[in-house]
Amino acid sequence: MKTSVSILVGLLLATSCISCHSSKENTGDFPVEKEIDYCRTQAALTLSALPSADKIPNSVDKGCSSWNYTGVGSWTCGFWPGILWYLYEDTRDSLWEKSARKVSDLILPFAYKKARSHDSGFIMMTSLGNGYRLTGDLSYKAGLLSAADSLAELYNPKVGTILSWPNMVKKEGWPHNTIIDNMMNLELLFWAARNGGDKRLYDMAVRHAETTMRHQFRPDYSCYHVAVYDTIDGHFIKGVTHQGLSDDSMWARGQAWAIYGYTMVYRETGDPRFLDFARKVSDVYLKRLPNDRIPYWDFAAYEISPAEPRDASAAAITASALLELSTYVADADSSAYYKRQAIAMLEALSSSAYQAGTQSSAFLLHSVGHMNKNWEVDASISYADYYYLEALIRLKRLETGHSVLADL
């Protein structure tokens, strides 16, 4: 693997400067092709340093240059192969496809195991989902269908949502807990329902979105990280945080999951309720952003100190979501507003303040994984890189007259 990857790195380093300056595909003053080239070069450097395919890049600690690796089964294990699939989509270079397959094929057996949490969607859609979308590999399709059925086992019909953290039932006394991140995993259920899976998966996903919309948001449309429900009659008990600053604050990445999740639910259902809600949860996020468009890790953190860490991952997730949202909003001014906001976020993320550059082979600096446990604070994290590249590719597609999404 290292020989072919080394050749790839050499080719990319030799051509990246030329392609950066010669591309005519840009979004006004934002050079989208240049930034995709940057991601391609950084990913090639990461590939060249991998000790083996089962060492999956996860994070780079603040002030360090080397990746911390994770393994198959962790909730973040799909983002690295997802990055490789996106680079294959953009270039159609078989070296990216081969590299993406190596990791996706390691993840494939995990699709047939019992779901341990809500994270199946994160793991499977980024890896097998992108792989199937781009290649039509039927083994990936079968894996996705199996993973969707397994995820559905965590659905509680009395509550109307998927259980997120089984281990938190006893640990925290949360009988049935649903975290806002779970909105992202509904895509696996929707996908399965329209690709040969049981139609009940669609109904589960819709009801989960409805129940979450009804209980997991405050009157201003900011979200609780965790919604706790009773398992006897399904009533909502309380909203709390696990990774945010407080139960009443707006955790940045959580709100980003909500923006992305409800935009995706509208795409899958065409139900105007979800489009309206996607806009509302987006608007409260946008109104509270600092001037550079990159949020503090929690929107109340600036009250502690202006030096509190920002979260580039939340910005990347939101930028990608807003580009898609902009294509669904009928009003031209509102559509343009969401697109402008997304580009402003990408401009900030693409600056020297947020790009890793020569500090490491990650794409971005300054993300926060879990502040309350002091995990991955002010670090480079794989999911920030994934959604940053996804947003760039979506923007490139829009500016070249294509849909924001590329179907198989």
C-alpha positions as CSV (number, residue, x, y, z in Angstrom):
1,M,0.0,0.0,0.0
2,K,2.8,2.4,0.9
3,T,4.4,2.2,-2.5
4,S,1.3,3.3,-4.5
5,V,0.4,5.9,-1.9
6,S,3.9,7.4,-2.1
7,I,3.5,7.7,-5.8
8,L,0.1,9.4,-5.2
9,V,1.6,11.8,-2.7
10,G,4.4,12.8,-5.2
11,L,1.9,13.4,-8.0
12,L,-0.3,15.5,-5.8
13,L,2.5,17.6,-4.4
14,A,3.7,18.2,-8.0
15,T,0.4,19.2,-9.4
16,S,-1.5,20.9,-6.5
17,C,0.0,24.3,-7.1
18,I,-0.8,24.2,-10.8
19,S,-4.4,23.1,-10.2
20,C,-4.9,25.6,-7.4
21,H,-4.2,28.5,-9.7
22,S,-5.6,27.3,-13.0
23,S,-9.1,26.3,-11.9
24,K,-11.9,28.3,-13.3
25,E,-14.4,26.7,-10.9
26,N,-14.9,29.0,-8.0
27,T,-17.7,30.6,-6.0
28,G,-17.1,34.2,-6.5
29,D,-14.0,35.0,-4.6
30,F,-13.9,31.6,-2.8
31,P,-11.6,29.2,-4.6
32,V,-13.4,25.9,-4.0
33,E,-11.1,23.8,-6.2
34,K,-8.0,25.1,-4.4
35,E,-9.4,24.0,-1.1
36,I,-10.4,20.6,-2.4
37,D,-6.8,20.3,-3.7
38,Y,-5.6,21.1,-0.2
39,C,-7.7,18.3,1.3
40,R,-6.5,15.9,-1.4
41,T,-2.8,16.7,-0.6
42,Q,-3.4,16.4,3.2
43,A,-5.2,13.1,2.8
44,A,-2.5,11.7,0.6
45,L,0.1,12.6,3.4
46,T,-2.1,10.8,5.9
47,L,-2.3,7.7,3.7
48,S,1.4,7.6,3.2
49,A,2.0,7.5,7.0
50,L,-0.6,4.9,7.9
51,P,1.0,1.8,9.5
52,S,-1.9,-0.4,8.2
53,A,-5.4,-0.1,6.8
54,D,-7.0,-1.0,10.2
55,K,-5.4,2.1,11.8
56,I,-8.1,4.6,11.2
57,P,-7.2,8.3,11.6
58,N,-9.3,9.8,14.4
59,S,-7.7,12.9,15.9
60,V,-4.6,15.0,16.2
61,D,-4.0,16.5,19.7
62,K,-3.4,20.2,20.0
63,G,0.3,21.0,19.4
64,C,1.0,17.5,17.9
65,S,1.5,16.4,14.4
66,S,0.7,12.7,14.5
67,W,-2.7,11.1,14.2
68,N,-4.4,9.2,17.1
69,Y,-6.0,6.1,15.5
70,T,-9.3,4.3,16.2
71,G,-10.6,0.9,15.2
72,V,-13.6,-0.6,13.5
73,G,-16.6,-0.2,15.6
74,S,-15.9,3.2,17.1
75,W,-18.5,5.8,16.2
76,T,-15.9,7.8,14.2
77,C,-14.5,4.9,12.2
78,G,-16.5,5.7,9.0
79,F,-15.3,9.2,8.5
80,W,-11.8,8.4,7.2
81,P,-13.1,6.0,4.5
82,G,-15.8,8.6,3.8
83,I,-13.1,11.2,3.1
84,L,-11.4,8.7,0.7
85,W,-14.7,8.1,-1.1
86,Y,-15.4,11.8,-1.5
87,L,-11.9,12.2,-3.0
88,Y,-12.6,9.3,-5.4
89,E,-16.0,11.0,-6.3
90,D,-14.2,14.2,-7.1
91,T,-11.2,12.8,-9.0
92,R,-12.3,9.3,-10.2
93,D,-8.8,8.3,-9.4
94,S,-8.7,4.5,-8.7
95,L,-6.1,4.9,-6.0
96,W,-8.6,6.7,-3.8
97,E,-11.2,4.0,-4.5
98,K,-8.8,1.2,-3.6
99,S,-7.9,3.0,-0.4
100,A,-11.5,3.6,0.5
101,R,-12.4,0.0,-0.2
102,K,-9.7,-1.3,2.1
103,V,-11.2,0.5,5.1
104,S,-14.8,0.0,4.1
105,D,-14.3,-3.7,3.7
106,L,-12.9,-3.9,7.2
107,I,-16.1,-2.1,8.5
108,L,-18.5,-4.3,6.4
109,P,-18.6,-7.3,8.9
110,F,-19.5,-4.9,11.7
111,A,-22.8,-4.2,9.8
112,Y,-23.9,-7.7,10.7
113,K,-23.4,-7.2,14.5
114,K,-26.0,-6.1,17.0
115,A,-26.1,-2.3,17.3
116,R,-24.6,-1.2,20.6
117,S,-25.8,2.3,20.3
118,H,-27.4,4.8,17.8
119,D,-24.1,5.3,16.0
120,S,-24.7,2.7,13.2
121,G,-25.7,5.5,10.8
122,F,-22.5,7.5,11.4
123,I,-20.4,4.4,10.9
124,M,-22.2,2.9,7.9
125,M,-23.5,5.8,5.8
126,T,-20.1,7.5,5.6
127,S,-18.3,4.3,4.6
128,L,-20.6,1.7,3.1
129,G,-23.1,4.3,2.1
130,N,-20.7,6.4,0.1
131,G,-19.1,3.2,-1.3
132,Y,-22.4,1.9,-2.5
133,R,-23.5,5.3,-3.9
134,L,-20.3,5.5,-6.0
135,T,-19.7,1.9,-7.0
136,G,-23.0,0.0,-6.7
137,D,-21.2,-2.7,-4.8
138,L,-24.0,-5.1,-3.7
139,S,-22.0,-6.3,-0.6
140,Y,-22.2,-2.7,0.7
141,K,-25.9,-2.6,0.0
142,A,-26.5,-5.8,2.0
143,G,-24.4,-4.5,4.8
144,L,-26.4,-1.3,5.0
145,L,-29.7,-3.1,5.0
146,S,-28.5,-5.4,7.9
147,A,-27.2,-2.4,9.9
148,A,-30.5,-0.6,9.5
149,D,-32.5,-3.6,10.8
150,S,-30.1,-3.8,13.8
151,L,-30.4,0.0,14.5
152,A,-34.2,-0.5,14.4
153,E,-34.0,-2.9,17.4
154,L,-33.2,0.2,19.5
155,Y,-36.5,1.9,18.6
156,N,-39.0,2.2,21.4
157,P,-42.6,2.5,20.0
158,K,-44.0,3.9,23.2
159,V,-41.6,6.8,23.1
160,G,-41.3,7.1,19.4
161,T,-37.5,7.4,19.2
162,I,-34.3,5.3,19.0
163,L,-32.5,4.6,22.2
164,S,-29.1,6.3,21.9
165,W,-27.0,5.1,24.8
166,P,-28.1,1.8,26.4
167,N,-25.2,2.1,28.9
168,M,-26.6,5.4,30.2
169,V,-29.9,3.8,31.3
170,K,-28.4,2.6,34.6
171,K,-25.3,4.9,34.7
172,E,-27.3,8.1,34.6
173,G,-30.8,6.9,35.4
174,W,-32.1,7.8,32.0
175,P,-34.8,5.1,31.2
176,H,-34.9,5.9,27.5
177,N,-32.4,8.6,26.3
178,T,-32.2,10.1,22.9
179,I,-29.4,12.5,21.9
180,I,-29.7,15.1,19.2
181,D,-26.8,13.3,17.3
182,N,-29.3,10.6,16.6
183,M,-31.0,12.7,14.0
184,M,-28.0,12.0,11.7
185,N,-28.5,8.2,12.0
186,L,-32.1,8.4,10.6
187,E,-30.6,8.6,7.2
188,L,-29.7,4.9,7.4
189,L,-33.3,4.0,8.1
190,F,-34.6,6.2,5.3
191,W,-32.0,4.8,2.9
192,A,-32.9,1.2,3.8
193,A,-36.7,1.8,3.4
194,R,-36.2,2.9,-0.2
195,N,-33.6,0.3,-1.1
196,G,-35.4,-2.9,-0.4
197,G,-35.7,-2.8,3.4
198,D,-38.9,-2.9,5.5
199,K,-41.1,0.1,5.0
200,R,-41.5,0.3,8.8
201,L,-38.0,1.8,8.9
202,Y,-39.3,4.9,7.1
203,D,-42.1,5.3,9.7
204,M,-39.7,4.9,12.6
205,A,-37.4,7.6,11.2
206,V,-40.4,10.0,10.7
207,R,-41.8,9.4,14.1
208,H,-38.3,9.8,15.7
209,A,-38.0,13.2,13.9
210,E,-41.5,14.2,15.0
211,T,-41.0,13.2,18.7
212,T,-37.6,14.9,18.8
213,M,-39.0,18.1,17.2
214,R,-41.8,18.1,19.8
215,H,-39.7,17.5,23.0
216,Q,-36.0,18.1,22.4
217,F,-36.1,21.8,21.6
218,R,-36.6,24.9,23.7
219,P,-39.1,27.7,22.7
220,D,-36.2,29.5,20.9
221,Y,-35.5,26.3,18.8
222,S,-32.1,25.6,20.5
223,C,-31.8,22.0,21.4
224,Y,-31.1,19.9,24.5
225,H,-28.3,17.5,24.0
226,V,-30.2,14.6,25.6
227,A,-34.0,14.0,25.9
228,V,-35.0,11.6,28.6
229,Y,-38.2,9.7,28.3
230,D,-40.2,7.3,30.5
231,T,-40.4,3.7,29.1
232,I,-43.9,2.9,30.6
233,D,-46.0,5.5,28.8
234,G,-43.3,7.2,26.8
235,H,-43.7,10.7,28.3
236,F,-40.9,13.2,28.1
237,I,-39.2,13.5,31.5
238,K,-36.5,16.2,31.0
239,G,-33.9,17.7,28.7
240,V,-30.3,17.7,29.9
241,T,-26.8,18.0,28.5
242,H,-23.9,15.6,28.5
243,Q,-21.3,17.4,26.4
244,G,-22.6,21.0,26.5
245,L,-21.9,23.7,29.1
246,S,-25.2,23.4,30.9
247,D,-28.7,21.9,30.5
248,D,-29.9,25.3,29.3
249,S,-27.1,26.2,26.9
250,M,-26.8,25.6,23.2
251,W,-24.0,23.0,22.6
252,A,-22.6,24.0,19.2
253,R,-22.2,20.6,17.6
254,G,-25.5,19.4,18.9
255,Q,-27.3,22.3,17.1
256,A,-25.3,21.5,14.0
257,W,-26.6,17.9,14.1
258,A,-30.1,19.3,14.3
259,I,-29.6,21.6,11.3
260,Y,-28.1,18.8,9.2
261,G,-30.6,16.2,10.5
262,Y,-33.8,18.1,9.8
263,T,-32.6,19.2,6.4
264,M,-32.0,15.5,5.6
265,V,-35.4,14.5,6.9
266,Y,-37.0,17.1,4.6
267,R,-35.0,15.7,1.7
268,E,-36.3,12.2,2.5
269,T,-39.9,13.0,3.2
270,G,-40.8,16.2,1.3
271,D,-42.8,17.2,4.4
272,P,-42.9,21.0,4.7
273,R,-43.0,20.8,8.5
274,F,-39.4,19.5,8.5
275,L,-38.2,22.2,6.1
276,D,-39.7,24.9,8.3
277,F,-38.1,23.3,11.4
278,A,-34.7,23.0,9.7
279,R,-34.9,26.8,9.0
280,K,-35.8,27.6,12.6
281,V,-33.0,25.6,14.1
282,S,-30.6,27.1,11.6
283,D,-31.7,30.6,12.2
284,V,-31.1,30.5,16.0
285,Y,-27.6,29.2,15.3
286,L,-26.8,31.8,12.7
287,K,-28.1,34.7,14.9
288,R,-25.8,33.8,17.7
289,L,-22.6,33.2,15.8
290,P,-19.5,35.3,16.4
291,N,-18.3,37.5,13.6
292,D,-15.9,34.9,12.1
293,R,-18.8,32.4,11.8
294,I,-17.0,29.7,13.8
295,P,-19.0,29.0,17.0
296,Y,-17.6,28.6,20.5
297,W,-17.8,24.9,21.5
298,D,-21.0,26.0,23.4
299,F,-22.8,29.2,22.5
300,A,-22.7,30.3,26.2
301,A,-18.9,29.6,26.5
302,Y,-17.9,33.1,25.5
303,E,-19.6,34.3,28.8
304,I,-16.8,32.4,30.6
305,S,-14.0,33.8,28.5
306,P,-13.4,35.0,24.9
307,A,-10.5,32.5,25.0
308,E,-12.8,29.5,25.3
309,P,-12.2,27.0,22.4
310,R,-14.1,27.3,19.1
311,D,-15.5,24.2,17.3
312,A,-14.6,23.9,13.7
313,S,-16.5,20.6,13.5
314,A,-19.8,22.4,14.2
315,A,-19.0,25.0,11.5
316,A,-18.1,22.3,8.9
317,I,-21.3,20.3,9.7
318,T,-23.5,23.4,9.5
319,A,-21.8,24.7,6.3
320,S,-22.6,21.4,4.5
321,A,-26.2,21.3,5.8
322,L,-26.9,25.0,4.8
323,L,-25.7,24.4,1.3
324,E,-28.3,21.6,1.0
325,L,-30.9,23.6,2.8
326,S,-30.4,26.5,0.4
327,T,-31.5,24.3,-2.5
328,Y,-34.9,23.5,-0.8
329,V,-35.9,27.0,0.2
330,A,-38.2,28.5,-2.5
331,D,-37.7,32.1,-1.6
332,A,-34.7,33.3,-3.6
333,D,-33.5,35.8,-1.0
334,S,-33.6,33.2,1.8
335,S,-32.0,30.6,-0.3
336,A,-29.1,33.0,-1.2
337,Y,-28.8,33.9,2.5
338,Y,-28.2,30.3,3.6
339,K,-25.7,29.8,0.8
340,R,-23.8,32.9,1.7
341,Q,-23.7,31.9,5.3
342,A,-22.3,28.5,4.3
343,I,-19.6,30.1,2.1
344,A,-18.6,32.5,4.9
345,M,-18.1,29.5,7.2
346,L,-16.0,27.7,4.5
347,E,-13.9,30.9,4.0
348,A,-13.2,31.0,7.7
349,L,-12.4,27.3,7.9
350,S,-10.1,27.7,4.9
351,S,-8.1,30.4,6.4
352,S,-4.7,29.9,8.0
353,A,-6.3,30.3,11.4
354,Y,-8.2,27.0,10.9
355,Q,-6.4,24.9,8.3
356,A,-3.8,22.6,9.7
357,G,-1.4,23.3,6.8
358,T,2.0,22.0,7.7
359,Q,1.2,21.4,11.4
360,S,-0.2,18.0,10.6
361,S,-1.9,16.1,7.7
362,A,-5.4,16.8,9.1
363,F,-7.5,19.3,7.2
364,L,-8.7,21.5,10.1
365,L,-7.6,22.7,13.5
366,H,-9.6,23.8,16.5
367,S,-12.4,21.3,17.0
368,V,-13.8,20.1,20.4
369,G,-14.8,16.5,20.9
370,H,-15.9,16.3,24.5
371,M,-15.1,19.4,26.6
372,N,-16.5,18.0,29.9
373,K,-14.2,15.0,29.8
374,N,-11.3,17.0,28.4
375,W,-11.2,14.7,25.3
376,E,-10.0,16.1,22.0
377,V,-10.2,19.8,23.1
378,D,-8.9,22.2,20.5
379,A,-7.9,19.3,18.3
380,S,-8.1,18.1,14.7
381,I,-10.9,15.5,14.4
382,S,-11.8,13.3,11.6
383,Y,-15.5,14.3,11.4
384,A,-14.6,17.9,11.1
385,D,-12.5,17.0,8.1
386,Y,-15.2,14.8,6.6
387,Y,-17.9,17.5,6.7
388,Y,-15.5,20.2,5.5
389,L,-14.7,18.2,2.4
390,E,-18.3,17.2,1.9
391,A,-19.3,20.9,2.1
392,L,-16.6,21.8,-0.5
393,I,-17.7,19.1,-2.9
394,R,-21.3,20.2,-2.4
395,L,-20.4,23.8,-3.2
396,K,-18.4,22.7,-6.2
397,R,-21.4,20.7,-7.5
398,L,-23.7,23.7,-7.0
399,E,-21.4,26.1,-8.8
400,T,-21.0,23.7,-11.8
401,G,-24.8,23.4,-12.2
402,H,-25.4,20.1,-10.5
403,S,-27.5,19.0,-7.6
404,V,-25.9,19.3,-4.2
405,L,-26.2,15.5,-3.8
406,A,-24.8,13.0,-6.3
407,D,-26.8,9.8,-6.5
408,L,-25.7,6.4,-7.7
